[in-house]
């Protein structure tokens, strides 16, 4: 008997009109629950009648929620629980798990889950991992100490739900984790793209070739953006199928690749995801157009999130994947609109540098972008670290080629600064390779 390629064959292959009906119904339920139980939304949505929401056009009339608003609602003090403030819906005794955001952009946001909400998170992740090809026969290694951060907790429990053997790798250094991978022989690895690159680099320093000497043949990347050149580089380094997953702590993982490893499928109908015109944020874009992702998890209760503006710019796919899933797809991610910077009058995306380096220059191990304004004009310094085997003459050739390539792609000139092997930082979770120091003292 042939194995089913879908975790939930009915939901994953529903016609679009039926999917949308389910989403609108669940959106009304989420709205009604939030208005009844959550102090933040009781104030925010006074006079809003959830029963009047019948179409996606009606959904787009509902105001957005953003991270700054959620943070402010958790700072309110007063009689509300000190961690969750006005974002908590229901009673504190309903909370069975607490996670938080990474806090890379400021104070962390605390995320409470009821048992039912947490099981929905796990279910969405389970469908995602199954779609990526994870099966009961897989042994999964997760090379992190999860702590209070939501990243990788969901994937751990989802892998267990599929029936995988899960091995957490917290409490070890990088070399210790590689030794553990060599010892227990996992078939799958869950990590950030940056840490996947770092582990491959460290393994080779130990005389271990991940592609030949280790058993990892599937890799699931989340926690930071994964560009196509970086994905291909990871696949070559590990001889593994590398999958991408999109998500935030506020909304859970909401899109990922299938075994075709092309566009990312939105996990419908667990989420209502809108892709809106970046200029007005009022009109839905068409396949092949860029839009900002606005997400409503349709199963959260203790921590309802209605129309969360991720500020992430994406290219909407054409939903014609050979896998047969009928969900919306994301063809490409461009990063947060907040991360786009005007440099010398040019709109610059740090991701464009990653695409060039990871796609064309295997000699470069790590990099860092620094923007300063020492006088009138902006300057971009690109700090680079190469393999120790690269000689001085090769560095000059690489540098000239890289400057020309970046100039053509970004219309900007980069000053190159070569660093010693191991000088640049390595990242376990979210990488911080871009620093805008304009206007700051002592850059």
Secondary structure, 3 states (H helix, E strand, C coil): CCCCCCCCHHHHCCCHHHHHHHHHHHHHHHHHHHHHHEHHHHHHCCCCCHHHCCCHHHHCCCCCECHHHHHHHHCCCCCCCCCCHHHCECCHHHEEEEEECCCCCCCCCEEEEEHHHHHHHHHHHHHHHHHCCCCCCCEEEECCCCCCECCCHHHHHHHHHHCCEEEECCCCCHHHHHHHHHHHCCCEEEECHHHHHHHHHHHHHCCCCHHHHCCCCEEEECCCCCCHHHHHHHHHHHCCEEEEEEEECCCEEEEEECCCCCCEEECCCCEEEEEECCCCCCCECCCCCEEEEEEEECCCCCCCCCCEEEEEEEEECCCCCCCCCCCCEEEEEEEEHHHCEEECCEEECHHHHHHHHHHHCCCEEEEEEEEECCCCCCEEEEEEEECCCCCHHHHHHHHHHHHHHHHHHHCCCCEEEECCCCCCCCCCCCCCCEEECCCCCCC
